[in-house]
């Protein structure tokens, strides 16, 4: 029995249309981008017109555009969101990424809906419920192991699984984090996360004795699963998602190009099992290097179960970059200092160091002359301090401007189409074919013409096509170069039109009565409007607590995060490890204006972060 290769998608972030274009040209099979409102990154909104232009470019390559409408929606906003969805459908968007169940019940056009990572999908049961509810693709929680991913994929064999492969990590299960709203009034589920997890905290016992002082104890390293792509494919992942809708073009170019090469190698190793979703080959002007883009240090997170790996970025929530040298003499409040440099530096590099209190201090390098460095600001650095470069000016310059061209290969046949007409047939690498003809009176040439015609037909540089081969059947017939040029332009334009017309859109799936919701929903389930409430009621929920954002706050302490990341484990004090170092059983996290209690569920290996009523 033969099987159809599973389409594999590299999904890239785009903060705007320019970044989306860069992602597509560097090899993305799809991009996700925010609309003007109701996206989980409020600072990354885009007009419908810009999204429409992005969709047209993407569809030429058979790539897709997904738009994030993944915030909670209040009752008085439902009509506005419904109108937005209709505008996005008319703009050619392939799917909406959502978390609010109300969108399954709004009067929407037949646009596909994807269940956002904000839906907190970490079990086969949750995945099956959302697939039955009508979602066409589901995004797994970043915490899922390979085994859990495989189990979820097996539970929804007809629904593509999307999983993160790279980028920043939320310490809490996404969608189940109320820390920002509970402490600042800014809701992550409304696109306004205050990044409470990146703050410095003191770790104390219940009596207030400080165990660890002023460290970013909830701040995680960045995700990097570049070594695990083949394993994720085998586990059932069909869409590999790069995080970063607030990242710049350079970051997107580098990460997309890097993962494009990795995924292509994995597909090439098993072409009977996998195929690439979109068409075209990207030619780059640089060599991708994931270590040179913004990162807080890397971790595969819980995908693999290596108990030795560290996941936290406790010293700094910033990108510290790579070590480049060590200072050779102490300076105080000076711009000039000396260092033993292991890596060539450039004027304009960003450097930094950790001071005696463990704080990362950054500065811009004005000039570098051998071992003598001049900073743009006054710095005080002890001798023997490691210098880190977190902005590589030469690398930034390399990634500036046009750094990729993505082309679809075509085969051409030029032939006679009657006494006074010629025809040009184009067939692209995906099998799409078109034919155009032109009037050209039959006339014998006095010299060979084939090479001249080949040069004219090969000039496709202003299109997305590259010529793979030309079959010239005109023999010694003379055709003016102007006629061949016009024929080529008409043919490539028609191929554009045909490719756009043949683009395949998914549609929203039907809502199944088999979808079974839990009987009890709490504020962690983020029910924020009457339609969402009715949806859950229709699927079996009986006791529904509304989302905190609606103004209904339950009395007492609030669990604001549930994390698979365990601070005890990270500090070498896991309660399940007899040889581990000891920490008090009761632990608190304290920052100005914030007090959290940490509860440890050792049976399920989870940590709960609880906002107490205690005054900081």
C-alpha positions as CSV (number, residue, x, y, z in Angstrom):
1,X,0.0,0.0,0.0
2,X,1.4,3.4,-1.0
3,X,1.0,6.4,1.3
4,X,0.8,10.0,0.4
5,X,3.8,12.0,1.8
6,X,2.6,14.3,4.6
7,X,3.0,18.0,3.8
8,X,5.5,19.7,6.2
9,X,5.3,23.4,7.0
10,X,7.9,25.8,8.3
11,X,5.9,28.5,10.0
12,X,7.6,31.9,10.6
13,X,6.6,35.0,12.6
14,X,6.0,38.4,11.0
15,X,5.6,41.6,12.9
16,X,4.7,43.4,9.7
17,X,4.5,43.0,5.9
18,X,8.2,43.6,5.3
19,X,9.1,40.9,7.8
20,X,6.6,38.5,6.3
21,X,8.1,39.1,2.8
22,X,11.6,38.3,4.2
23,X,10.3,35.2,5.9
24,X,8.8,33.9,2.6
25,X,11.8,34.8,0.5
26,X,14.1,33.0,2.9
27,X,12.0,29.8,2.8
28,X,9.0,29.9,5.0
29,X,6.0,27.7,4.0
30,X,3.7,29.9,6.0
31,X,3.8,33.1,8.1
32,X,1.7,34.2,11.0
33,X,1.0,37.9,11.4
34,X,-1.2,40.0,13.6
35,X,-4.3,41.9,12.5
36,X,-5.1,45.5,13.6
37,X,-6.6,44.2,16.8
38,X,-7.2,41.1,19.0
39,X,-3.8,39.6,18.4
40,X,-1.8,38.3,21.4
41,X,1.0,40.8,20.6
42,X,-0.8,44.1,20.8
43,X,2.4,45.9,19.5
44,X,2.4,43.9,16.3
45,X,-0.8,44.9,14.5
46,X,-1.1,45.2,10.7
47,X,-3.7,46.6,8.3
48,X,-5.9,44.4,6.2
49,X,-4.3,45.9,3.0
50,X,-0.8,44.9,4.1
51,X,-2.0,41.4,5.0
52,X,-3.7,41.1,1.5
53,X,-0.4,42.0,-0.2
54,X,1.4,39.4,2.0
55,X,-1.1,36.8,1.1
56,X,-0.7,37.4,-2.7
57,X,3.1,37.1,-2.4
58,X,2.8,33.9,-0.3
59,X,0.3,32.3,-2.6
60,X,2.6,32.6,-5.6
61,X,4.8,30.1,-3.9
62,X,2.0,28.0,-2.5
63,X,2.8,29.3,1.0
64,X,0.1,30.4,3.5
65,X,-0.7,33.3,5.7
66,X,-2.3,32.8,9.1
67,X,-3.6,35.8,11.1
68,X,-3.6,35.8,14.9
69,X,-6.9,36.8,16.4
70,X,-5.9,34.9,19.6
71,X,-7.0,37.1,22.5
72,X,-10.0,36.7,24.7
73,X,-13.0,38.5,23.2
74,X,-15.5,40.4,25.4
75,X,-19.2,40.4,24.6
76,X,-19.2,43.9,23.3
77,X,-16.3,43.0,20.9
78,X,-17.9,40.0,19.2
79,X,-19.4,41.9,16.3
80,X,-16.1,43.7,15.7
81,X,-14.2,40.4,15.6
82,X,-16.8,38.9,13.3
83,X,-16.3,41.8,10.8
84,X,-12.5,41.6,11.1
85,X,-12.7,37.9,10.2
86,X,-14.8,38.6,7.1
87,X,-12.3,41.3,5.9
88,X,-9.4,38.9,6.4
89,X,-11.2,36.2,4.4
90,X,-11.7,38.6,1.5
91,X,-8.0,39.6,1.8
92,X,-7.0,36.0,1.0
93,X,-5.9,34.8,4.5
94,X,-5.6,31.0,4.8
95,X,-6.6,30.7,8.5
96,X,-7.2,32.5,11.7
97,X,-5.2,31.5,14.9
98,X,-7.7,31.8,17.8
99,X,-8.1,30.9,21.4
100,X,-11.6,32.1,22.1
101,X,-14.2,29.4,21.4
102,X,-16.7,32.1,20.4
103,X,-15.1,32.3,17.0
104,X,-16.4,28.7,16.3
105,X,-20.0,30.1,16.6
106,X,-19.8,33.5,15.0
107,X,-21.2,34.1,11.5
108,X,-17.9,33.7,9.7
109,X,-17.0,32.9,6.1
110,X,-15.6,29.5,5.5
111,X,-12.1,30.3,6.8
112,X,-10.0,27.7,8.6
113,X,-9.5,28.1,12.3
114,X,-6.4,27.0,14.1
115,X,-6.3,26.4,17.9
116,X,-3.6,28.7,19.3
117,X,-1.1,27.6,21.9
118,X,-3.1,29.9,24.1
119,X,-5.7,27.0,24.1
120,X,-3.2,25.1,26.4
121,X,-3.2,21.8,24.4
122,X,-1.1,19.3,26.4
123,X,-3.2,16.1,26.4
124,X,-4.7,13.8,23.7
125,X,-8.2,14.5,25.3
126,X,-7.9,18.3,24.8
127,X,-6.6,17.9,21.3
128,X,-9.5,15.5,20.4
129,X,-12.0,17.9,21.9
130,X,-10.7,20.9,19.8
131,X,-10.4,18.8,16.6
132,X,-14.0,17.7,17.1
133,X,-15.0,21.3,17.8
134,X,-14.0,22.4,14.3
135,X,-10.3,23.4,14.4
136,X,-8.2,22.6,11.3
137,X,-4.8,22.7,13.0
138,X,-3.8,22.6,16.7
139,X,-0.7,24.2,18.3
140,X,0.8,22.1,21.1
141,X,2.0,23.4,24.4
142,X,5.8,23.9,24.3
143,X,6.2,21.6,27.3
144,X,5.2,18.5,25.5
145,X,7.7,15.7,25.3
146,X,8.2,13.6,22.1
147,X,6.1,10.8,23.7
148,X,3.3,13.2,24.6
149,X,3.5,14.7,21.1
150,X,3.2,11.3,19.5
151,X,0.2,10.4,21.7
152,X,-1.6,13.7,20.8
153,X,-0.9,13.2,17.1
154,X,-2.3,9.6,17.3
155,X,-5.5,11.0,18.9
156,X,-6.1,13.4,16.0
157,X,-4.8,11.6,12.9
158,X,-6.7,13.9,10.5
159,X,-5.6,17.2,12.1
160,X,-2.2,18.7,11.5
161,X,-0.1,19.1,14.7
162,X,1.9,22.4,15.0
163,X,4.7,22.6,17.5
164,X,7.3,25.3,18.4
165,X,10.8,24.6,17.3
166,X,12.6,27.9,18.2
167,X,12.3,31.2,20.1
168,X,11.3,32.6,23.5
169,X,9.6,30.4,26.0
170,X,6.7,31.2,28.3
171,X,7.5,29.7,31.7
172,X,3.8,29.0,32.3
173,X,1.7,26.8,30.2
174,X,0.6,29.3,27.5
175,X,-3.0,30.5,27.9
176,X,-2.9,29.5,31.6
177,X,-0.9,32.4,32.8
178,X,-2.7,35.1,34.9
179,X,0.5,36.5,36.5
180,X,0.5,39.7,34.4
181,X,-3.2,40.5,34.9
182,X,-3.2,39.6,38.6
183,X,-0.2,41.8,39.4
184,X,-0.4,44.7,36.9
185,X,-3.9,44.6,35.3
186,X,-2.3,43.9,31.9
187,X,-3.6,40.6,30.5
188,X,-1.4,38.3,28.5
189,X,-4.6,36.8,27.1
190,X,-5.4,40.3,25.8
191,X,-2.1,40.9,24.1
192,X,-0.5,43.0,26.9
193,X,1.8,40.6,28.8
194,X,3.9,42.6,31.3
195,X,6.5,39.7,31.3
196,X,6.4,39.2,35.0
197,X,8.5,36.0,34.4
198,X,11.5,38.1,33.3
199,X,11.7,40.1,36.5
200,X,14.5,39.6,39.2
201,X,13.2,37.9,42.4
202,X,14.5,37.0,45.8
203,X,13.9,33.4,46.7
204,X,13.0,33.2,50.4
205,X,11.7,30.7,52.9
206,X,8.3,31.3,54.5
207,X,10.0,33.3,57.3
208,X,11.5,35.7,54.8
209,X,15.1,34.5,54.9
210,X,16.7,35.0,51.6
211,X,18.1,31.9,49.8
212,X,18.8,33.4,46.4
213,X,18.9,37.2,45.9
214,X,18.0,39.3,42.9
215,X,18.0,36.6,40.2
216,X,15.6,36.1,37.2
217,X,14.4,32.8,38.6
218,X,11.3,32.4,36.3
219,X,13.2,33.6,33.2
220,X,13.8,30.7,30.7
221,X,16.4,30.2,28.1
222,X,15.2,30.3,24.5
223,X,13.9,27.2,22.7
224,X,16.2,25.5,20.1
225,X,15.1,22.2,18.7
226,X,17.2,22.3,15.6
227,X,18.8,19.0,16.5
228,X,15.4,17.3,17.0
229,X,13.5,18.0,13.8
230,X,13.6,14.5,12.5
231,X,12.4,13.1,15.9
232,X,9.5,15.7,15.9
233,X,8.6,14.6,12.4
234,X,8.5,11.0,13.5
235,X,6.3,12.0,16.5
236,X,3.7,13.5,14.1
237,X,4.5,17.2,13.9
238,X,3.5,18.7,10.6
239,X,4.1,22.4,11.3
240,X,7.3,23.7,12.8
241,X,6.7,27.1,14.4
242,X,9.3,29.8,15.1
243,X,8.3,32.2,17.9
244,X,8.9,35.9,17.5
245,X,6.2,38.3,16.2
246,X,8.1,41.1,17.9
247,X,11.5,40.1,16.4
248,X,13.2,42.1,13.7
249,X,13.8,41.1,10.0
250,X,17.4,40.0,10.7
251,X,16.2,37.5,13.3
252,X,13.5,36.1,11.0
253,X,15.8,35.8,8.0
254,X,18.5,33.9,10.0
255,X,16.1,31.5,11.8
256,X,14.0,30.8,8.8
257,X,17.0,30.1,6.6
258,X,18.5,27.8,9.2
259,X,15.4,25.7,9.8
260,X,14.6,25.6,6.1
261,X,17.9,23.8,5.5
262,X,17.4,21.5,8.5
263,X,13.8,20.6,7.5
264,X,14.8,20.1,3.8
265,X,17.4,17.6,4.9
266,X,14.9,15.7,7.0
267,X,12.4,15.6,4.1
268,X,15.1,14.4,1.7
269,X,15.9,11.6,4.0
270,X,12.4,10.2,3.9
271,X,10.7,11.5,0.7
272,X,8.1,8.7,0.8
273,X,6.9,10.0,4.2
274,X,7.2,13.8,3.9
275,X,7.0,16.6,1.3
276,X,7.5,20.3,1.6
277,X,4.2,22.3,1.7
278,X,5.3,25.2,-0.6
279,X,7.4,25.5,-3.7
280,X,10.6,27.3,-4.6
281,X,14.3,27.4,-3.7
282,X,15.9,30.3,-1.7
283,X,19.3,31.4,-2.8
284,X,21.0,33.2,0.2
285,X,23.8,35.7,0.4
286,X,24.8,34.5,3.9
287,X,25.3,31.3,5.9
288,X,22.6,30.9,8.6
289,X,23.9,30.7,12.2
290,X,21.4,30.4,15.0
291,X,24.0,31.3,17.6
292,X,24.3,34.8,16.2
293,X,20.6,35.8,16.6
294,X,19.1,37.0,19.8
295,X,19.0,34.3,22.4
296,X,19.2,33.9,26.2
297,X,21.0,30.6,25.8
298,X,19.3,27.6,24.4
299,X,17.3,24.6,25.6
300,X,15.2,21.9,23.9
301,X,13.0,22.3,26.9
302,X,11.0,19.2,27.8
303,X,11.1,17.6,24.4
304,X,13.7,15.2,25.6
305,X,14.2,14.1,29.2
306,X,17.8,14.9,30.0
307,X,17.8,15.6,33.8
308,X,21.1,17.4,33.5
309,X,20.0,20.2,31.3
310,X,19.4,23.7,32.6
311,X,16.5,25.6,31.4
312,X,16.7,28.9,33.3
313,X,18.4,32.2,32.3
314,X,18.7,33.4,35.9
315,X,21.5,36.0,35.5
316,X,19.8,38.1,32.8
317,X,16.6,38.0,30.7
318,X,18.5,39.7,27.9
319,X,20.5,38.2,25.1
320,X,24.1,38.1,26.4
321,X,25.5,36.7,23.2
322,X,28.9,35.0,23.0
323,X,32.1,35.5,25.0
324,X,34.7,37.4,23.0
325,X,37.5,38.2,25.4
326,X,38.6,39.1,28.9
327,X,39.6,42.5,30.3
328,X,43.3,42.7,31.2
329,X,43.2,45.8,33.5
330,X,40.6,47.3,35.8
331,X,39.0,50.7,34.8
332,X,36.6,52.9,36.7
333,X,34.3,55.4,35.0
334,X,36.3,55.3,31.8
335,X,35.6,54.9,28.1
336,X,38.9,53.2,27.3
337,X,40.1,49.9,28.5
338,X,42.2,46.9,27.4
339,X,41.2,43.3,26.8
340,X,42.5,40.1,25.4
341,X,40.2,39.6,22.5
342,X,39.5,36.1,21.0
343,X,37.2,37.3,18.2
344,X,37.5,40.2,15.8
345,X,35.3,43.1,16.9
346,X,33.8,45.9,14.8
347,X,33.0,49.5,15.6
348,X,29.4,49.6,16.7
349,X,29.3,46.1,18.3
350,X,27.3,45.7,21.4
351,X,29.3,44.4,24.4
352,X,28.4,43.6,28.0
353,X,29.7,42.0,31.2
354,X,28.3,40.7,34.5
355,X,29.2,42.9,37.4
356,X,30.0,41.8,40.9
357,X,26.3,41.6,41.8
358,X,25.6,39.4,38.8
359,X,23.9,42.1,36.8
360,X,24.5,42.3,33.1
361,X,25.7,45.7,31.9
362,X,25.8,46.5,28.2
363,X,27.4,49.2,26.2
364,X,28.2,50.1,22.6
365,X,31.7,49.8,21.3
366,X,32.9,52.9,19.5
367,X,36.3,51.7,18.3
368,X,38.4,48.6,18.6
369,X,42.1,48.8,17.9
370,X,43.8,45.6,18.7
371,X,43.5,45.1,22.5
372,X,42.4,48.7,23.1
373,X,38.7,49.2,23.2
374,X,36.7,52.5,23.5
375,X,33.1,52.4,24.7
376,X,30.5,54.9,23.8
377,X,29.7,55.5,27.5
378,X,31.7,55.4,30.8
379,X,32.2,51.9,32.1
380,X,33.7,50.4,35.3
381,X,35.1,46.9,34.8
382,X,37.4,44.8,37.0
383,X,40.4,43.0,35.5
384,X,39.7,39.5,34.4
385,X,36.0,40.2,33.5
386,X,34.6,38.2,30.6
387,X,33.2,40.3,27.8
388,X,30.2,39.2,25.8
389,X,29.1,40.4,22.4
390,X,25.3,40.6,22.1
391,X,25.2,42.8,19.0
392,X,27.4,41.8,16.1
393,X,27.6,44.8,13.8
394,X,29.2,42.9,10.9
395,X,26.5,40.2,11.1
396,X,23.8,42.9,11.2
397,X,25.3,44.5,8.1
398,X,25.4,41.0,6.4
399,X,21.7,40.6,7.0
400,X,20.7,44.1,5.9
401,X,19.1,44.7,2.5
402,X,18.1,41.9,0.1
403,X,19.7,38.6,1.3
404,X,17.6,36.0,-0.5
405,X,15.8,35.3,-3.8
406,X,13.3,32.6,-3.9
407,X,12.6,31.1,-7.3
408,X,10.3,28.4,-8.7
409,X,12.0,26.4,-11.5
410,X,10.2,26.2,-14.9
411,X,10.7,24.2,-18.1
412,X,10.0,26.0,-21.3
413,X,9.1,24.8,-24.8
414,X,9.0,27.2,-27.7
415,X,7.4,25.8,-30.8
416,X,5.4,26.7,-33.9
417,X,1.7,27.1,-33.6
418,X,0.8,27.6,-37.2
419,X,2.3,29.4,-40.2
420,X,2.5,32.8,-38.6
421,X,2.3,32.0,-34.9
422,X,4.6,30.6,-32.3
423,X,3.8,29.2,-28.8
424,X,5.6,29.2,-25.5
425,X,4.7,26.5,-23.0
426,X,5.7,26.9,-19.3
427,X,5.5,24.1,-16.8
428,X,6.7,24.8,-13.2
429,X,8.2,22.5,-10.7
430,X,4.8,21.7,-9.2
431,X,3.3,20.7,-12.5
432,X,1.3,23.9,-13.2
433,X,1.3,24.5,-17.0
434,X,0.3,27.4,-19.2
435,X,0.6,28.3,-22.9
436,X,0.8,31.6,-24.7
437,X,1.1,32.4,-28.3
438,X,2.2,35.3,-30.4
439,X,2.1,36.3,-34.1
440,X,5.4,36.0,-35.8
441,X,5.5,35.6,-39.6
442,X,7.4,32.6,-40.8
443,X,10.8,33.7,-41.9
444,X,14.1,31.8,-42.4
445,X,17.1,33.1,-40.4
446,X,20.4,33.6,-42.1
447,X,22.3,32.6,-38.9
448,X,21.7,30.2,-36.1
449,X,19.0,31.5,-33.7
450,X,18.7,29.0,-30.9
451,X,21.3,30.6,-28.5
452,X,19.9,34.1,-28.9
453,X,16.4,32.8,-28.1
454,X,17.7,30.9,-25.1
455,X,19.3,34.1,-23.7
456,X,16.1,36.0,-24.2
457,X,13.9,33.4,-22.6
458,X,16.2,33.0,-19.7
459,X,15.9,36.6,-18.6
460,X,13.4,35.9,-15.8
461,X,15.2,38.0,-13.1
462,X,12.3,40.3,-12.5
463,X,10.0,37.3,-11.8
464,X,9.8,34.5,-9.2
465,X,10.9,32.0,-11.8
466,X,14.2,30.4,-12.8
467,X,14.6,28.5,-16.1
468,X,15.6,24.9,-15.6
469,X,15.5,23.8,-19.3
470,X,14.4,25.1,-22.7
471,X,13.2,22.9,-25.5
472,X,13.5,25.0,-28.7
473,X,11.6,23.5,-31.6
474,X,11.7,26.5,-33.9
475,X,14.8,25.4,-35.7
476,X,16.2,28.1,-38.1
477,X,13.0,30.2,-37.9
478,X,13.7,33.8,-37.3
479,X,11.7,35.5,-34.4
480,X,12.5,39.1,-33.4
481,X,13.9,39.4,-29.9
482,X,11.1,41.8,-29.1
483,X,8.5,39.1,-29.8
484,X,10.3,36.6,-27.7
485,X,10.6,39.1,-24.8
486,X,6.9,39.9,-25.0
487,X,6.0,36.2,-25.1
488,X,8.2,35.4,-22.1
489,X,6.7,38.3,-20.1
490,X,3.1,37.3,-21.0
491,X,3.9,33.6,-20.1
492,X,5.3,34.4,-16.7
493,X,2.5,36.8,-15.9
494,X,-0.1,34.2,-16.8
495,X,1.8,31.6,-14.7
496,X,1.5,34.0,-11.8
497,X,-2.2,34.3,-12.3
498,X,-2.7,30.6,-12.7
499,X,-0.7,29.8,-9.6
500,X,-2.8,32.2,-7.6
501,X,-6.0,30.8,-9.0
502,X,-5.0,27.3,-8.1
503,X,-4.0,28.1,-4.5
504,X,-5.8,25.7,-2.2
505,X,-7.6,27.1,0.8
506,X,-8.6,25.1,3.9
507,X,-12.1,25.6,5.3
508,X,-13.5,25.7,8.8
509,X,-14.4,22.2,9.8
510,X,-17.9,21.3,11.1
511,X,-18.5,21.4,14.9
512,X,-19.1,17.8,16.0
513,X,-21.6,16.8,18.7
514,X,-18.9,14.3,19.9
515,X,-16.8,17.1,21.3
516,X,-16.9,16.6,25.0
517,X,-15.8,19.4,27.4
518,X,-14.9,19.0,31.0
519,X,-17.9,19.3,33.4
520,X,-16.2,22.0,35.4
521,X,-14.3,25.0,34.0
522,X,-12.3,27.4,36.1
523,X,-10.8,30.9,35.4
524,X,-7.9,29.0,33.9
525,X,-10.1,28.1,31.0
526,X,-10.5,31.7,29.9
527,X,-14.2,31.9,29.2
528,X,-14.9,35.6,28.6
529,X,-18.2,36.0,26.7
530,X,-21.6,34.5,26.5
531,X,-21.1,32.7,23.2
532,X,-18.0,30.9,24.5
533,X,-20.0,30.0,27.6
534,X,-22.8,28.6,25.5
535,X,-20.4,26.6,23.4
536,X,-18.9,24.8,26.5
537,X,-22.4,24.3,27.9
538,X,-23.5,22.6,24.7
539,X,-20.6,20.3,24.9
540,X,-21.2,19.1,28.5
541,X,-19.8,21.8,30.8
542,X,-22.0,22.4,33.9
543,X,-20.0,24.7,36.2
544,X,-18.2,27.5,34.4
545,X,-16.1,30.1,36.2
546,X,-15.5,33.2,34.1
547,X,-12.0,34.5,33.1
548,X,-10.4,36.9,35.5
549,X,-10.4,39.5,32.8
550,X,-14.2,39.8,33.0
551,X,-13.9,41.2,36.5
552,X,-15.0,38.1,38.4
553,X,-12.1,37.3,40.8
554,X,-12.5,34.4,43.1
555,X,-11.7,35.0,46.8
556,X,-8.5,34.0,48.3
557,X,-5.1,33.2,46.7
558,X,-4.8,32.8,43.0
559,X,-2.8,30.3,41.1
560,X,-1.4,32.5,38.4
561,X,1.0,30.1,36.7
562,X,1.3,26.3,36.4
563,X,4.8,25.4,35.1
564,X,6.5,22.2,34.1
565,X,9.7,24.1,34.9
566,X,10.6,23.4,38.5
567,X,12.8,25.9,40.4
568,X,13.8,23.2,42.8
569,X,15.0,21.0,40.0
570,X,16.7,23.9,38.3
571,X,18.6,24.6,41.6
572,X,19.6,21.0,42.2
573,X,17.1,20.5,45.0
574,X,14.5,18.2,43.5
575,X,12.4,16.6,46.3
576,X,12.3,13.3,44.3
577,X,16.1,13.0,44.2
578,X,17.6,11.7,47.5
579,X,21.1,13.1,46.7
580,X,19.8,16.6,45.9
581,X,20.8,19.6,47.8
582,X,18.3,20.8,50.5
583,X,16.0,23.7,50.3
584,X,13.1,24.5,52.7
585,X,9.9,23.0,51.6
586,X,8.0,26.3,51.6
587,X,9.5,28.8,49.2
588,X,8.5,32.3,48.2
589,X,9.4,34.6,45.3
590,X,9.5,38.3,46.1
591,X,10.0,41.4,43.9
592,X,8.9,45.0,44.5
593,X,5.2,44.9,44.9
594,X,4.9,41.1,44.2
595,X,4.8,38.1,46.4
596,X,4.4,34.6,45.0
597,X,4.3,31.3,46.9
598,X,5.6,28.3,45.2
599,X,3.8,25.0,45.5
600,X,5.4,21.8,44.2
601,X,3.3,18.9,42.8
602,X,6.0,16.2,42.8
603,X,3.7,13.5,41.7
604,X,3.0,15.2,38.4
605,X,6.3,17.1,38.4
606,X,4.7,20.6,38.2
607,X,5.2,23.9,40.0
608,X,2.4,26.3,40.8
609,X,3.1,30.0,41.3
610,X,0.5,31.4,43.6
611,X,-0.3,35.1,44.2
612,X,-0.7,35.5,47.9
613,X,-2.6,38.0,49.9
614,X,0.5,38.8,51.9
615,X,1.8,42.3,51.5
616,X,5.2,42.4,49.8
